[in-house]
Amino acid sequence: MSCPFEVGNRWHAVASWTWDAQDETCGICRLAFDGCCPDCKHPGDDCPLIWGECNHAFHLHCILKWVNSQTPQAHCPMCRREWQFKG
């Protein structure tokens, strides 16, 4: 989303971005989606949001750790449905 404003005879654009998630925080680490997971240093650096078939979103690193810690079948940490990455 951008919002231009005029300064003198020139236009300047101001932009911001947000993740299109239904929640504002990761259900695993509880950190904001516009920030980053505990394993990352900068927001968005190799740690995008990942959605499940159940439409819950998590930081990539958080859900990968969660899935790898669950045996024999991983379940969504929010709704407990069988975890399937959204295609």
PEJO-V7637 format. One record per backbone hydrogen bond with DSSP energy under -1.0 kcal/mol. CO is the residue of the C=O (numbers start at 1). NH is the residue of the N-H. If there is no record, write none. Layout:
CO/NH
CO/NH
This chain:
1/16
5/12
7/10
10/7
12/5
14/3
19/21
24/33
26/30
31/26
32/35
37/40
42/45
44/46
48/60
50/58
51/86
52/55
56/52
58/50
59/63
60/64
61/65
62/66
63/67
64/68
65/69
74/83
76/80
81/76
84/53
